[in-house]
Amino acid sequence: RAAADAMVSSGLIHHGWTYINIDDYWQVHRDSQDPTLQGPHRDAEGRILPNPRFPDMKGLADYVHGLGLKIGLYSGPGPWTCGGCVASYRHEQQDARSYGEWGFDYLKYDWCSYSQVAPRDPNLAEMKKPYQVMRAALDKVPRDILYSLCQYGMGKVWEWGDQVGGNSWRTTGDITDSWGSMSNIGFGEAGHETYAGPGHFNDPDMLVVGLVGWGPNLHPTRLTPNEQYTHISLWCLLASPLLIGCDMTRMDDFTLNLLTN
């Protein structure tokens, strides 16, 4: 809610910024000792349950919609997410239905523990399969949900992400706030534009400007100001999804200028 409030109060909402996306850890964790991550994984009918940090998913979605924004969330085709929370394996239709009933507009679907289910060296059909399964499930939900494939560029996903019904697809591993990471990813996208177009696009990962990092341990981006100008300009030239990765409640004037230019 604080992120949604900040997107509005900062004025970002007037510059095309639209989605507030929840990443990993809204679900119950498989073995965490943190009480805010504990609880039953699913109800008696198999419907996924959020952890105590997210007691009212529909209420949260309604709040974000009430601000004029859209809202996204995260899962994966394996038994567990990257962080060890409950994912969608063998519950794809139930989970897609829950997302729609809650009012979500965006789904990031992250390969992660699907490697425990897939063959050791999956062929192209096996790489496509879990994304096709969730696409079919989303198609039965009476709601427009943007479908973001996250599998780090395996099998040249830019060549087939659209064929399996993806709206965007990660083309690389995770970005970090260094010139080497950002420039290698950004300039490595050359040629992928052949496969992008309205409604389906390459995703070279989030923007690393502002206060970035994991959890409470945030730090100012290690990119210099000129490197940040390059980063934002390059992602725009690539027609990439622009995904803010910083704490929007603590943006300085330079970062806000970058994101509203």
C-alpha positions in Angstrom: 0.0 0.0 0.0 2.9 2.3 0.8 4.4 1.7 -2.6 1.0 2.4 -4.3 0.6 5.6 -2.3 4.1 6.7 -3.3 3.5 6.0 -7.0 0.6 8.4 -6.8 2.0 11.1 -4.5 5.3 11.2 -6.3 3.5 11.9 -9.6 4.8 8.7 -11.3 1.2 7.8 -12.0 1.1 10.7 -14.5 4.1 9.4 -16.4 2.9 6.0 -17.5 3.7 4.0 -14.3 0.7 1.7 -13.8 1.4 -1.6 -11.9 2.3 -2.3 -8.3 3.8 -5.8 -8.4 4.2 -8.0 -5.4 7.1 -10.4 -5.9 8.0 -13.5 -3.8 6.9 -14.1 -0.2 3.2 -13.3 -0.2 2.6 -17.0 0.1 3.3 -19.3 3.1 6.9 -20.5 3.3 7.7 -24.3 3.5 10.0 -24.2 6.5 10.5 -20.6 7.8 10.5 -20.0 11.5 9.1 -16.5 10.9 5.5 -16.5 12.1 4.5 -14.0 9.4 5.4 -16.6 6.8 3.7 -19.6 8.5 0.2 -21.1 8.1 -1.6 -23.6 6.0 -0.5 -23.7 2.4 -3.9 -24.2 0.9 -7.5 -24.6 2.1 -9.5 -27.8 2.2 -10.4 -27.3 -1.5 -6.8 -26.7 -2.5 -7.1 -22.9 -3.0 -3.8 -21.1 -2.2 -3.7 -19.1 1.0 -1.5 -16.0 1.5 0.7 -15.7 4.6 -0.2 -13.4 7.6 1.5 -10.4 6.0 -1.2 -10.4 3.3 -4.4 -11.1 5.2 -6.8 -9.7 2.5 -5.6 -10.0 -1.1 -8.9 -8.8 -2.6 -8.9 -5.8 -0.2 -5.4 -5.0 -1.2 -6.2 -5.2 -4.9 -9.3 -3.1 -4.4 -7.2 -0.5 -2.6 -4.6 -0.3 -5.4 -7.4 -0.1 -8.1 -9.0 2.7 -6.1 -5.8 4.8 -6.6 -6.1 4.4 -10.4 -3.4 1.7 -10.5 -3.2 -2.0 -11.4 -1.6 -4.7 -9.3 0.5 -7.8 -9.9 1.8 -10.8 -8.1 4.2 -13.7 -8.4 4.3 -17.5 -8.5 6.0 -20.3 -10.4 5.3 -23.6 -12.1 7.2 -25.6 -9.6 6.2 -26.8 -6.1 8.0 -23.8 -4.5 9.0 -20.3 -5.4 12.6 -19.1 -5.6 12.4 -18.1 -1.9 10.8 -21.4 -0.8 7.2 -20.3 -0.7 4.2 -22.3 -2.1 4.0 -22.1 -5.9 1.5 -23.4 -8.4 2.6 -26.9 -9.4 -0.5 -29.1 -10.1 -2.8 -26.2 -8.8 -2.5 -23.9 -11.9 -6.2 -23.6 -12.6 -7.1 -23.0 -9.0 -4.4 -20.4 -8.6 -5.3 -18.6 -11.8 -9.0 -18.5 -10.6 -7.9 -17.1 -7.2 -5.8 -14.4 -8.9 -8.8 -13.4 -11.0 -11.2 -13.4 -8.0 -8.8 -11.3 -6.0 -8.6 -8.8 -8.8 -5.0 -9.1 -10.0 -3.8 -7.7 -13.3 -0.3 -9.2 -13.8 1.4 -12.5 -13.1 5.2 -13.0 -13.0 5.7 -16.8 -13.4 9.2 -17.8 -12.3 10.8 -21.2 -13.3 12.8 -21.8 -10.1 11.9 -25.1 -8.5 10.3 -26.4 -11.7 13.8 -27.7 -12.4 13.0 -30.4 -9.7 10.0 -31.5 -11.9 11.4 -31.0 -15.4 14.0 -33.3 -16.9 17.7 -32.5 -16.1 18.3 -31.0 -19.5 14.9 -30.0 -20.8 14.3 -29.8 -24.5 12.3 -26.9 -26.0 8.9 -28.6 -25.6 9.7 -29.2 -22.0 10.7 -25.6 -21.5 7.4 -24.4 -23.0 5.2 -26.8 -21.2 4.7 -25.1 -17.7 4.1 -21.8 -19.3 1.5 -23.2 -21.7 -0.3 -24.9 -18.7 -0.6 -21.6 -16.9 -1.5 -19.7 -20.0 -4.4 -22.1 -20.6 -5.5 -21.6 -16.9 -5.4 -17.8 -17.2 -7.4 -18.0 -20.4 -10.3 -19.5 -18.4 -10.3 -16.6 -16.0 -12.7 -13.7 -16.9 -10.0 -11.1 -16.3 -7.2 -9.5 -18.3 -4.0 -10.7 -16.6 -0.6 -9.7 -18.1 1.5 -12.8 -18.2 5.2 -12.3 -17.5 7.4 -15.3 -18.2 10.6 -15.6 -16.0 13.0 -18.3 -16.9 16.2 -16.3 -17.5 16.4 -16.6 -21.3 16.7 -20.4 -21.5 16.1 -21.9 -24.9 16.1 -18.5 -26.6 12.7 -17.7 -25.0 12.5 -14.5 -27.1 11.9 -16.7 -30.1 8.9 -18.5 -28.6 7.6 -16.5 -25.7 4.8 -15.1 -27.7 3.8 -18.6 -29.0 3.1 -19.8 -25.5 1.0 -16.8 -24.8 3.5 -14.7 -22.9 3.1 -10.9 -22.8 6.8 -10.5 -21.7 9.7 -12.8 -21.1 12.9 -12.3 -19.2 15.8 -12.6 -21.5 18.6 -12.8 -18.9 19.5 -13.7 -15.4 19.0 -11.2 -12.6 20.5 -7.7 -13.0 22.6 -6.0 -10.4 23.5 -2.4 -9.9 26.9 -2.5 -11.6 28.0 -1.2 -14.9 29.1 -4.7 -16.0 25.8 -6.3 -15.3 23.6 -3.5 -16.6 25.7 -2.9 -19.8 26.1 -6.6 -20.6 22.4 -7.2 -20.3 21.3 -4.0 -22.0 23.6 -4.1 -25.0 23.2 -7.9 -25.2 19.6 -7.4 -26.3 20.5 -6.5 -29.9 18.6 -8.7 -32.3 15.9 -9.7 -29.9 13.7 -6.8 -31.1 12.7 -9.0 -34.1 10.5 -11.0 -31.8 8.8 -8.1 -29.9 5.8 -6.1 -30.8 2.5 -4.8 -29.3 1.5 -7.0 -26.4 4.7 -9.1 -26.3 8.1 -7.8 -25.4 11.6 -8.7 -24.2 12.2 -8.1 -20.5 15.9 -7.5 -19.6 14.9 -7.2 -15.9 14.2 -4.4 -13.5 15.7 -0.9 -13.3 18.5 -0.5 -10.7 18.3 3.2 -9.9 17.5 4.7 -6.5 17.7 2.7 -3.2 18.0 -0.9 -4.3 18.7 -4.2 -2.6 16.8 -7.0 -0.8 14.5 -6.5 2.2 15.5 -3.8 4.6 19.2 -3.8 3.6 18.9 -1.1 0.9 21.8 1.0 -0.6 22.0 3.7 -3.2 22.6 2.3 -6.6 26.2 1.8 -7.5 25.7 3.2 -11.0 27.1 6.6 -11.5 24.7 9.4 -12.7 25.8 9.0 -16.3 25.5 5.2 -16.1 21.9 5.7 -14.8 21.1 8.0 -17.7 22.4 5.2 -20.0 20.4 2.6 -18.2 17.1 4.4 -18.4 17.7 5.5 -22.0 18.7 2.1 -23.2 15.8 0.3 -21.6 13.4 2.8 -23.3 15.1 2.3 -26.7 14.7 -1.5 -26.2 10.9 -1.0 -25.6 11.5 -3.0 -22.4 9.0 -3.2 -19.6 10.1 -0.5 -17.1 10.0 -2.0 -13.6 11.0 0.1 -10.8 13.3 -1.8 -8.4 13.8 0.8 -5.7 12.0 2.0 -2.6 9.5 4.5 -4.0 8.8 5.9 -0.6 12.4 7.2 -0.4 13.2 8.5 -3.9 15.6 11.5 -4.2 15.1 14.2 -6.8 17.6 12.7 -9.2 15.9 9.3 -9.3 12.4 10.8 -9.6 13.7 13.0 -12.5 15.1 9.9 -14.2 11.8 8.0 -13.9 9.6 10.9 -15.1 11.8 12.1 -18.0 
